[in-house]
């Protein structure tokens, strides 16, 4: 079963803290590009199944090689295709993390091994020595981790990832899901050509506020692997509107979009600090985060009851985090939104009553 945030199941409009989308919304340049592409009726034709211009646009935007890129239907498809192409016998998942990896293990009959991060006073930590040992003792392993991590907000320094890749060269592949990188100060491994056992996955969904368009990409320097992934992907895996709008925006508005990203990072940091300070004055435990969401712990009320209370009384939707392996029924994830909405969340959380 899949568990994700989002208010699609709620039959009314809510203040949705359950999804980790950029609180500044969609950049004007991209919104105009989408409208222009729709006006031109691009949806009435097939996209270029090679996605040559889209690859060039992504390469230009990130200053990387287009030959090392495969556009995908969001990070979700990128992750699926990467794992299918590598054909591991063991998938080592650094948890807590994205829950759909376990579904892939079941569907592809892969042994699933979890290395759960250790909870610290105000965050979580990976034991890299243990992770390396597990990989070395596993059959045909692939390590998969999200950096910045969802749902904890932890960022693993690039040096530690590169050291791990170097140590496991020839022994294991590493897939790094960097979907939240642009909403943090994490630079990421994109464009790094020094390690040929790393796959980087990126998404435009979170930073540009376009979850409905479903567009991301895979980056790796291994040509043979790229050929396998390209053979596995559906021929037209990205729709024409997404293809048209993204290649136009990335090529024509690169400077403006990077300024938007910088503004978003500063806004997220400011509002995250506000939420953190405000919630630390309450009885909630709040873990430090470096991206656009916070993880809370509340032993006096379970996460589903908390969600239902906030939804019914304040029209606020939060994400119960017990479905993330390694967390408990007393963990909840909340995203960063506008100051007014963040103030509403703090007020609402403070009103949650202790059980009698």
N, C-alpha and C positions, 0 to 999 in steps of 0.2 A: 504494500500500500504506500502511496505517495503522501508526504506531508510537506506543505509549503505555506508561506504566508499569502495574503491576498483576500479581498472581500467579495470575491465572485459568488460565494455561497450566502452572503448576507443580502437580504431583499430590501435594503435601503442604503442610502449614502452614509458612510461613516468616516470618521477621522482615522485613517488607516496607518497605524504604527507597526503593522505586521510585515510590511514589505520594505526592502532596503533600497529605495530609489532616491536619486538626487533630490533633496528638498527644494532646490531651485527650479526643478522641472526641466522641460525641454528647451534647449537654446533656440533663440529666435531664428537663427540662420537655418537650422535643421528643420524647424517647423515650416518655414517658407519653402524649403526644398521639397518637403513632403507634399505640401499643397500644390506646388508647381508640377510635380510628377503626376499627381492625381489629375490635375487639369489637362495634362497632356495625354491622359488615358493610357499611361504606360502599362496598366494592368491588363490591357487587351492584347498584349504580345508576350511571348516567352522571354525570360531573361537570357542573357548570354550564359550558356551552361559552363563555359570556361571561367567566367567572371574575371576576365583579363583586366578591364578598366577598374573594377572594384578592388582587385589585388593591388593595382598600381596606386590607387587612392589611399588605401590603408598603408602601403609602404611609404608613400610620400608624407603622410600625416605623422607616422612614427619614426621616419628616417631609418627604415629597415629594408631588407631585400625582398622584393615581391615574389621571387622564386621560392622563398621559404614560408609562404603564406597559403593557407587554405581557408577561405571564408566559410562560415558555418551558420546554421540556423540557431543562433545563440550559443552560449557556453555549454549548455546541456548537450547539444548535438556534438559539439567539439570534443567533449569528454567521452561520450559514447564511442565516437569514431576512433579516438586515440586508443582506447582500451581494446576495441575490436581489432584494430590493426596490429597491436603489439602481441595479442593472443597470450596473455600471461596465464600461468597456472596458479599464481598467487597474487592477489591484489591486497597490498598493505595500505590501509587507510588511516591517516593521522586524524584522530577524532578528539573532540566533537567536530562533526563536519556534515556536509551535504548528504542527505539521506538516500539519494537515488543510486549511489554507488553499490549499495547492498542489493538493490534490484538487479543491477547489471551482473553481479556475481551469481545470482540465482539464474538469470536468463541465459548466461553464457557458461554456466557450470564451472565457475572459478572459485577457488578457495579464498574466502574473505578473512583477513586478519586485521584486527584493530589495534593500533597503538594509541592508547588514550593519554592525552596530555595530563600532566600532574597539576592539580589545582593548587595555586599559591594564595597568599593573602588577598591579593587584588587582581589576580590574572591566572594564566595557564602557561605551562612550560613543556616543551618537547625534550625528551631524553634522546639526544641524537646518537649516543653510543648504543643504546638499546635498539633504536630504530635500525641502525646499521647492522647490528648483530642479527636481528630478525630477518633482514633482507638477505644477508649472506647465508643464512641457514634455510632459506625458502627455495622452492623450485620455480625457476623462471619468473622472478618477482617483478612487479611494478608497484612503486610507491606513489600514492596520490595524496596531495595536500592542497589546502586552500590558503592562499597568502595574499592579502590579509585574511585571517581565518574567520569564517562564518560558522558559529554564532558568537565566538568569544571576543572578536576584535583584535586578537593578537597578531602582530606582524613579526615574521621571522626575518632577521637580517639576511641580505643577499649572500654575504660571505659564508654563513653557515650552510646555506643551500648549495653553494658552489663547492664547499669543502666536502659535503655529503656526496655530491655528484662525482667529484674526483675520487673519493674513497671507493665508490661503488661502480666505477667505470668498468664495463665488461661484465658486471655482475647483476645490475638492476637498472631499469629505467625509472625516471622520476617525472611525473606529470604535475605541473604547478598551475593551479587554477588562480589566475590573477584578476578575477572579475571585479574586485573592489579596489584595485590598485589606484585608479585615478581619483577615488574619493578618500585617499589617504596620502601620506607623504612617502609611501613606499615606491621606489623607482621601478623595481621589478627586474626580471631577467630578459625582457624583450630585447632582441637584437644582439644578445650575447652569443658569440660564435665560438666560444672556447670549450663548450661541453656538448658532446654528441650523444648524451644519454638523458637529455632534458627536453620535454615538450612543454611549451607555454600556451596556456589558453586565456584568451581575453574576450571581453564582452562590451558592447556599446550600450547594453540595456540599462545598466545602473547609472553610469555617469551622465548619459543623455536623456534619461527618463523615458525610454521607449520600449517597455517590456512587450508590447504587442507586436512590434516589428520583428523581433527575434533575429538578431544579427550579432555575430562574434567571429572569432577566427582562431586557427591553430598556427603556432609558429614553431618550427624546428629546423635545424640546419642539415638534417639527415634526409638526403634526396630519396633514397629507397623507401623510407617510411612515408614520406609525403606522397609518393606514387601509390602506395597501398591505401592510404587514407582517401586519396582522391578517387580511387577505384571503388571504395566502399560507400562513399557519400552518394545520396540520391542525385540524379542528374541536375535537377532544378531545385536545389535545397534552400535557396533564398528567393523570396518573391521579388517581382519586378519593382514594386514600390520601394522596398527596403534597399535594393540594389541601386536604383536610380537616385534616391534621396541621399544615401550615405556617400556615394562616390562624388556627387555634386558638392555636398557640404564639406567633405574632407579635402577636396582639391581646391575649392574656391574660397573657403573660409577658414583655412588652417590657423591663421593667427588669431582670429576672433574666437575660435573654438578652444584654443589653448588658454586664452585669457578667461574664457568661461570656466574651464577646468580649474585654473588657479583660484578664481573667485569662489568656486564651489568648495574647494579644499579649505579655504580660509573660513567660509561660512560654516561648514561642517565642524571644523575644529572649535570655533567659537560657541556654537550651539551645543556641541557635545560637552564642552567644559561647563556650560551653564547647567545642563541636565545632570551631569555628574555631581557638581557642587550641590545642587538643589536636592537631589535624591539621597546624597550622603547625609543630609540633615534629617532624613527620615529613618525608619527602622530597616529599610531595604539594604541588602548588600549589593554593591555595584562594582563590577569588574572594570578595570581600566581598558580602554579601547583606543585604537588608532584609526578607526574608520567611522562610517556613518550609522552605527548602531551600538547599543549597550546591552550587556547581559546582566540581568538582575537575579537575586536569590531571595526568597521569601518563605521561610519554613513554616509560617503560621497559616498559610493558605496555599492550596494547590494551584497550579498554573491554569488549568481549565476553569476552575471556579473563579479565579481572578479575571481571566478573559471574559467570562460570561457576565460578571459583575460590572466590569467597565463598559461592556457593550450595551447592557441594558440600562444602566444608570447614566452614562456619560456619552454614549454613542461612539466610544473609542474601541478600536480593535488592536490587540497586541498579539504577539506570537508565543504561544506556549512552547517551551524549548525542551520538553521531556522526550520528544521524538528524536532528538540528537543523541546518538550513543555517547555515553560518558556523562550526560547531565541527568537531572532528576525531575520529578513532577513538581518540584519547587523552584524551577528556573523559568524565566520569561525573557524574551528578546524584544527590545523596543528600538525603532528606528529614530533618526533625527529628522525633525520636521521644522516648521516655522516657529519663531519665538512664541507667538500667541498659542499655537497648538502645543508646544512643549510646556508652556505654563499650565495649560489645561490638563495635560498628562500628569504633571507633578501634583497639582491640586487633587486630581482624581485618585491617584495612587495613595496620597496621604489620607484619604477618606476611607480606605479599605479597613474594615473593622477586624480586630483580633477576635478569634473564636472565644465564646464564653466557656 
